[in-house]
Amino acid sequence: MRIPTASWLLCAVSPAIAATSTPAQIFLYDGEATVRPTSPETIDAATARLILAQRLELSQYHSISEVDDERIRQINTYGGQRQELFSSNTHDDGRSRVMIVVEGVQDPSIPALTDFSSFSVSPAPHPSDSFQLFSTLSAEAAQTPYTTGPDASTLRALAPLSDMKVNSLNTYNNRRTLLYVKSIAASTSTDGTNQLQTLSSVVTNLYNLAQENPITLSIIFMPPTHLCSKRSTNAYKIQARSASLPNPEQILSEQAPSPAAQAKSSSASVSSSASHSPTKSLALKGAIPTCFSSQSSCERSTNNCTGHGTCVRKWRGPSGEGKKANDCYGCACSIPEVRENKDGSKKTTRFGGGACHKKDVVMPLWLLGSTTVFLVLIVAWGIGLLYSMGSEELPSVIGAGVSGPVKK
């Protein structure tokens, strides 16, 4: 009786073990400098985060909590071209850096990936944890100084995927582009097949583009949700400093979305773009860009201009170029804040800045400046009057009644 019981338990447990042991796959390409290990490696999620951060040149926001030779070797092997110590060119080497996270693809069959190096992440983190990593890296990219603007050719190659409403594209003027592709496995069979074909076409176009231009490609394929590990509070071990940075495309602090919220991301993104009222739970942090590639990106990044304006197109790019790569959208601070005092009078406050989040202090500044100048002139006039009075001769009438001493 013991053998059948043991066999039954093994059969019952084996599907659960198989479901939780499916790894995520990360494919990397650096052109001629691509490293191709002799055998595939399996790396933990925390080390994978450090590798991706180094490939995006965002390692200054991350640190290694547990240092060992094996982890350092993995980072050096897959981290791409490293910045040399004491190098004068810190932020711009002319290389575009692209990271794509794809949900719901367990075994990508894309011919172009055969020239990529790859490693596995086991156990595969939950999609919500991967989206949190995507948001953190995007926020860190937003904090990096701008250089030559976004890469138009890369954006055109990503357009078939980035134009889908359910996907999230974050591009910055420092040649860093991050794309999050929502779960393909959750789509119907026809839609899923079409999305896989689109994904294969985009990866092939990026691969061909990388043959002619310096591009660092990082593509993460996450298995379907039921094959991933359970949701963790911090699967990638994102440190507090990194987690507190603003959300990338939203450039705001926001909690990682729940699985239910991710399933409704399409409708949520549409409603957030349509609404022009600011979200009180989000707080602007860091430098606010003055240009955004689309109106929806401007509204999300500036929290709908903090309710004090609207996102408008400042200027249009040259003809023949893609709209996302060349159009410039920004906040027009046209909605002042009017408050009524207790005595019935009204006080109007105007706003400015990249997200209309700074109070306009022009009038108080002029008032303070003019008052200061007036007081300085009054004091100078008074001092000058005292000096002029002291230099005048006394009238002779004062000494008329003065006589000398009487002799006795």
C-alpha positions as CSV (number, residue, x, y, z in Angstrom):
1,M,0.0,0.0,0.0
2,R,2.9,2.4,0.5
3,I,4.1,2.3,-3.1
4,P,0.8,3.2,-4.7
5,T,0.3,6.0,-2.1
6,A,3.8,7.4,-2.8
7,S,3.1,7.2,-6.6
8,W,-0.2,9.0,-6.2
9,L,1.4,11.8,-4.2
10,L,4.2,12.1,-6.8
11,C,1.7,12.4,-9.6
12,A,-0.3,15.0,-7.7
13,V,2.7,17.1,-6.8
14,S,4.6,16.9,-10.1
15,P,2.2,19.2,-12.1
16,A,2.6,21.9,-9.4
17,I,6.4,21.5,-9.5
18,A,6.4,21.8,-13.2
19,A,4.2,24.8,-13.1
20,T,6.4,26.7,-10.7
21,S,9.8,25.7,-12.3
22,T,9.3,27.3,-15.7
23,P,12.0,29.9,-16.1
24,A,12.0,33.2,-17.9
25,Q,14.3,33.7,-20.8
26,I,16.4,36.9,-21.4
27,F,18.0,37.4,-24.8
28,L,20.8,39.9,-25.3
29,Y,22.5,41.4,-28.3
30,D,25.4,43.9,-28.5
31,G,26.4,43.5,-32.2
32,E,29.9,42.2,-32.7
33,A,30.6,42.4,-28.9
34,T,27.8,39.9,-28.2
35,V,29.0,37.2,-25.7
36,R,27.8,33.7,-26.5
37,P,28.5,31.3,-23.6
38,T,29.1,27.6,-24.4
39,S,26.2,26.5,-22.2
40,P,23.1,28.3,-21.1
41,E,23.1,29.6,-17.5
42,T,20.4,30.1,-14.9
43,I,20.5,33.3,-12.9
44,D,18.4,34.5,-10.0
45,A,16.1,37.5,-10.4
46,A,18.2,39.9,-8.3
47,T,21.2,39.4,-10.5
48,A,19.1,39.7,-13.7
49,R,18.0,43.1,-12.4
50,L,21.7,44.2,-12.0
51,I,22.5,42.9,-15.5
52,L,19.6,44.8,-17.1
53,A,20.5,48.0,-15.2
54,Q,24.0,47.8,-16.4
55,R,22.9,47.3,-20.0
56,L,20.8,50.4,-19.7
57,E,23.7,52.3,-18.1
58,L,21.6,52.7,-14.9
59,S,23.9,50.8,-12.5
60,Q,24.5,54.0,-10.5
61,Y,21.0,53.5,-9.0
62,H,21.7,49.9,-7.9
63,S,24.1,48.1,-5.6
64,I,24.9,44.5,-4.8
65,S,23.7,43.4,-1.4
66,E,25.5,40.0,-1.4
67,V,28.8,40.1,-3.3
68,D,30.3,36.8,-4.6
69,D,32.6,36.0,-7.5
70,E,30.0,34.1,-9.4
71,R,27.5,37.0,-9.4
72,I,30.2,39.5,-10.4
73,R,31.2,37.1,-13.3
74,Q,27.6,36.9,-14.5
75,I,27.2,40.7,-14.4
76,N,30.5,41.2,-16.3
77,T,29.6,38.5,-18.8
78,Y,26.1,39.7,-19.7
79,G,26.2,43.3,-18.7
80,G,27.3,44.5,-22.1
81,Q,30.0,47.1,-22.8
82,R,31.2,48.6,-19.5
83,Q,32.0,52.2,-19.0
84,E,35.7,52.6,-18.4
85,L,36.9,54.0,-15.1
86,F,37.8,57.7,-15.3
87,S,36.1,58.0,-18.7
88,S,35.2,61.5,-19.7
89,N,32.1,60.4,-21.6
90,T,29.8,59.4,-18.8
91,H,26.3,59.6,-20.2
92,D,26.5,59.4,-24.0
93,D,28.4,56.9,-26.1
94,G,26.1,57.2,-29.1
95,R,24.6,53.8,-28.4
96,S,20.8,53.3,-28.2
97,R,19.7,51.0,-25.4
98,V,16.5,49.1,-25.8
99,M,14.7,46.8,-23.3
100,I,11.5,44.9,-24.1
101,V,9.6,42.8,-21.6
102,V,7.1,40.4,-23.1
103,E,4.4,38.6,-21.1
104,G,3.0,35.2,-21.9
105,V,5.7,33.7,-24.2
106,Q,7.3,30.6,-22.8
107,D,9.3,29.4,-25.8
108,P,9.9,32.2,-28.4
109,S,10.5,30.7,-31.9
110,I,12.1,33.7,-33.6
111,P,14.9,33.0,-36.0
112,A,16.7,36.2,-35.3
113,L,17.2,35.2,-31.7
114,T,19.7,32.5,-32.7
115,D,22.4,35.2,-32.9
116,F,21.6,36.5,-29.4
117,S,23.2,35.4,-26.1
118,S,20.7,34.3,-23.5
119,F,20.3,33.1,-20.0
120,S,17.3,31.9,-17.9
121,V,15.8,33.4,-14.7
122,S,14.5,30.7,-12.4
123,P,12.0,30.8,-10.9
124,A,10.3,33.2,-13.3
125,P,9.0,36.2,-11.3
126,H,5.3,37.1,-11.4
127,P,4.2,39.5,-14.2
128,S,3.4,42.2,-11.6
129,D,7.0,42.0,-10.2
130,S,8.4,42.3,-13.7
131,F,6.2,45.3,-14.4
132,Q,7.5,46.9,-11.2
133,L,11.1,46.3,-12.4
134,F,10.1,47.8,-15.8
135,S,8.6,50.9,-14.0
136,T,11.7,51.3,-11.8
137,L,14.2,51.1,-14.6
138,S,12.0,53.5,-16.7
139,A,11.9,56.0,-13.8
140,E,15.7,55.8,-13.4
141,A,16.1,56.4,-17.2
142,A,14.0,59.5,-16.8
143,Q,16.4,60.8,-14.2
144,T,19.4,60.4,-16.5
145,P,20.6,63.6,-18.3
146,Y,19.3,64.1,-21.8
147,T,21.7,63.9,-24.7
148,T,20.8,63.8,-28.4
149,G,17.1,63.0,-28.2
150,P,15.2,59.7,-28.8
151,D,16.3,57.3,-31.6
152,A,13.8,57.7,-34.4
153,S,14.8,54.6,-36.2
154,T,14.3,52.4,-33.1
155,L,10.9,53.9,-32.5
156,R,9.8,53.2,-36.0
157,A,10.9,49.6,-35.6
158,L,8.9,49.3,-32.3
159,A,5.9,51.0,-33.7
160,P,3.8,47.8,-34.5
161,L,4.0,46.9,-30.8
162,S,4.1,50.3,-29.2
163,D,0.9,51.5,-31.1
164,M,-1.1,48.8,-29.2
165,K,-3.0,50.5,-26.4
166,V,-2.4,47.7,-23.9
167,N,1.4,48.0,-24.2
168,S,3.5,50.7,-22.5
169,L,6.3,52.5,-24.4
170,N,8.7,54.8,-22.5
171,T,11.3,56.7,-24.6
172,Y,13.6,59.4,-23.4
173,N,15.9,62.0,-24.9
174,N,19.0,60.0,-23.7
175,R,18.5,57.2,-26.3
176,R,16.9,54.8,-23.8
177,T,13.7,53.0,-24.9
178,L,11.7,50.6,-22.8
179,L,8.7,48.7,-24.0
180,Y,6.3,46.4,-22.0
181,V,4.2,44.0,-24.0
182,K,1.1,42.8,-22.2
183,S,0.2,39.1,-21.9
184,I,0.0,37.5,-25.3
185,A,-1.2,34.2,-23.8
186,A,-4.3,36.0,-22.5
187,S,-5.4,36.8,-26.0
188,T,-7.6,34.6,-28.2
189,S,-5.9,32.1,-30.5
190,T,-6.2,34.4,-33.5
191,D,-5.1,37.5,-31.7
192,G,-2.3,35.6,-30.0
193,T,-1.0,34.3,-33.4
194,N,-1.1,37.8,-34.9
195,Q,0.7,39.3,-31.9
196,L,3.4,36.6,-32.1
197,Q,3.9,37.4,-35.8
198,T,4.1,41.1,-35.0
199,L,6.6,40.4,-32.2
200,S,8.7,38.3,-34.5
201,S,8.7,41.0,-37.1
202,V,9.7,43.7,-34.5
203,V,12.6,41.6,-33.1
204,T,13.8,40.9,-36.7
205,N,13.7,44.6,-37.6
206,L,15.6,45.5,-34.4
207,Y,18.2,42.8,-35.2
208,N,18.7,44.2,-38.7
209,L,18.9,47.7,-37.4
210,A,21.5,46.7,-34.9
211,Q,23.7,45.4,-37.7
212,E,24.1,49.0,-38.9
213,N,23.8,51.0,-35.7
214,P,25.2,50.7,-32.2
215,I,22.3,49.3,-30.2
216,T,22.2,47.3,-27.0
217,L,19.1,45.0,-27.1
218,S,17.7,43.2,-24.0
219,I,14.5,41.2,-24.6
220,I,12.8,39.4,-21.6
221,F,10.3,36.7,-22.3
222,M,8.1,35.9,-19.3
223,P,6.1,32.6,-19.3
224,P,2.3,32.7,-18.8
225,T,1.1,33.8,-15.4
226,H,0.1,30.3,-14.3
227,L,3.7,29.1,-15.0
228,C,5.3,31.9,-13.0
229,S,6.1,32.0,-9.3
230,K,3.6,33.5,-6.9
231,R,3.6,37.3,-6.6
232,S,6.3,38.5,-4.3
233,T,6.6,41.8,-2.5
234,N,10.1,42.3,-4.0
235,A,11.1,39.4,-6.2
236,Y,13.9,41.4,-7.9
237,K,15.1,42.8,-4.5
238,I,14.7,46.4,-5.7
239,Q,16.3,48.6,-3.0
240,A,14.4,51.3,-1.3
241,R,16.2,54.1,-3.2
242,S,15.3,52.6,-6.5
243,A,11.8,51.8,-5.5
244,S,11.2,55.4,-4.4
245,L,12.0,56.8,-7.8
246,P,9.1,58.1,-9.9
247,N,7.3,55.8,-12.3
248,P,8.8,56.0,-15.8
249,E,6.4,57.0,-18.3
250,Q,4.3,58.4,-15.4
251,I,7.4,59.9,-13.7
252,L,5.4,59.5,-10.5
253,S,5.4,57.3,-7.5
254,E,2.9,54.5,-7.8
255,Q,2.5,51.1,-6.2
256,A,2.9,48.1,-8.4
257,P,-0.4,47.1,-10.1
258,S,-2.3,44.1,-8.9
259,P,-3.0,41.2,-11.3
260,A,-6.6,42.4,-11.6
261,A,-5.4,45.9,-12.4
262,Q,-3.1,44.6,-15.0
263,A,-5.9,42.7,-16.7
264,K,-7.8,46.0,-17.0
265,S,-4.8,48.0,-18.0
266,S,-6.2,48.8,-21.4
267,S,-9.4,50.5,-20.1
268,A,-7.4,52.1,-17.3
269,S,-5.0,53.7,-19.7
270,V,-7.8,55.1,-21.8
271,S,-9.6,56.5,-18.8
272,S,-6.5,58.0,-17.4
273,S,-5.8,59.8,-20.7
274,A,-9.3,61.1,-20.9
275,S,-9.4,62.4,-17.4
276,H,-7.9,65.8,-16.8
277,S,-8.1,65.8,-13.0
278,P,-4.9,65.1,-11.1
279,T,-4.5,62.0,-8.9
280,K,-3.9,63.1,-5.3
281,S,-2.1,59.8,-4.5
282,L,0.7,60.6,-7.0
283,A,3.5,63.0,-6.3
284,L,5.8,64.6,-8.9
285,K,9.5,63.9,-8.2
286,G,12.7,64.7,-10.0
287,A,13.3,66.7,-13.2
288,I,10.2,67.1,-15.4
289,P,10.9,66.8,-19.1
290,T,9.7,69.7,-21.2
291,C,8.9,67.5,-24.3
292,F,7.0,64.3,-24.6
293,S,6.4,62.1,-27.6
294,S,2.6,62.0,-27.4
295,Q,-0.2,63.7,-25.6
296,S,-1.1,60.7,-23.6
297,S,2.5,60.3,-22.4
298,C,2.5,64.0,-21.4
299,E,-0.8,63.6,-19.4
300,R,0.5,60.5,-17.6
301,S,4.0,61.9,-16.9
302,T,2.8,65.3,-15.6
303,N,-0.3,63.9,-13.7
304,N,-2.5,65.8,-16.2
305,C,-0.4,68.9,-15.7
306,T,-1.3,68.7,-12.0
307,G,-4.8,70.0,-12.8
308,H,-3.5,73.5,-13.7
309,G,-3.2,73.2,-17.4
310,T,-3.6,70.9,-20.5
311,C,-1.1,69.0,-22.7
312,V,-0.7,70.6,-26.1
313,R,1.6,70.1,-29.0
314,K,4.3,72.8,-28.9
315,W,5.8,72.0,-32.3
316,R,5.6,69.4,-35.0
317,G,8.5,67.5,-36.3
318,P,9.8,67.7,-39.9
319,S,7.7,66.0,-42.6
320,G,8.6,62.3,-43.2
321,E,9.5,61.6,-39.6
322,G,7.3,59.6,-37.2
323,K,5.1,61.6,-34.9
324,K,6.3,59.8,-31.7
325,A,9.9,60.6,-32.5
326,N,9.6,64.2,-33.4
327,D,6.5,65.9,-32.1
328,C,6.9,67.8,-28.9
329,Y,4.0,67.9,-26.4
330,G,4.1,69.9,-23.2
331,C,1.9,71.6,-20.6
332,A,0.2,74.9,-21.2
333,C,-0.6,76.3,-17.8
334,S,-3.9,77.9,-18.5
335,I,-6.0,77.0,-15.5
336,P,-5.3,79.3,-12.5
337,E,-6.4,78.5,-9.0
338,V,-9.0,80.9,-7.6
339,R,-9.6,81.0,-3.8
340,E,-12.2,83.0,-2.0
341,N,-11.1,84.7,1.3
342,K,-13.3,85.1,4.4
343,D,-14.0,88.7,3.6
344,G,-15.4,87.8,0.1
345,S,-12.3,88.8,-1.9
346,K,-10.8,86.4,-4.3
347,K,-7.1,85.4,-4.7
348,T,-5.9,84.1,-8.0
349,T,-2.8,81.9,-8.2
350,R,-1.2,81.1,-11.5
351,F,1.2,78.3,-12.2
352,G,4.2,77.4,-14.4
353,G,6.9,74.8,-14.8
354,G,7.1,71.7,-16.9
355,A,4.1,70.2,-15.1
356,C,2.4,73.4,-14.0
357,H,3.4,72.5,-10.5
358,K,5.2,75.7,-9.6
359,K,3.5,78.8,-8.4
360,D,3.9,81.9,-10.5
361,V,5.5,84.5,-8.1
362,V,6.0,87.3,-10.7
363,M,3.5,89.7,-9.0
364,P,4.8,89.1,-5.4
365,L,8.3,89.5,-6.7
366,W,7.6,92.8,-8.3
367,L,5.7,94.0,-5.2
368,L,8.6,93.0,-3.0
369,G,11.2,94.5,-5.3
370,S,9.4,97.8,-5.8
371,T,8.8,98.1,-2.0
372,T,12.5,97.4,-1.3
373,V,13.7,100.0,-3.9
374,F,11.3,102.6,-2.5
375,L,12.5,102.0,1.1
376,V,16.1,102.3,0.0
377,L,15.4,105.6,-1.8
378,I,13.7,107.0,1.3
379,V,16.6,106.1,3.6
380,A,19.1,107.5,1.1
381,W,17.1,110.7,0.8
382,G,17.0,111.0,4.6
383,I,20.7,110.5,5.0
384,G,21.5,113.0,2.3
385,L,19.2,115.6,3.9
386,L,21.1,115.2,7.2
387,Y,24.4,115.8,5.5
388,S,23.2,118.8,3.6
389,M,21.8,120.4,6.8
390,G,25.2,120.0,8.6
391,S,27.1,121.7,5.8
392,E,25.1,125.0,5.8
393,E,26.3,128.1,7.8
394,L,24.4,129.2,10.9
395,P,22.5,132.5,10.5
396,S,24.1,135.7,12.0
397,V,21.0,136.4,14.1
398,I,22.0,133.6,16.5
399,G,25.2,135.5,17.7
400,A,23.6,139.0,17.8
401,G,22.7,138.9,21.5
402,V,25.9,137.4,22.7
403,S,28.3,139.8,24.6
404,G,31.7,139.3,26.1
405,P,32.6,138.8,29.8
406,V,32.2,141.9,32.0
407,K,35.5,143.3,33.5
408,K,35.6,144.1,37.1
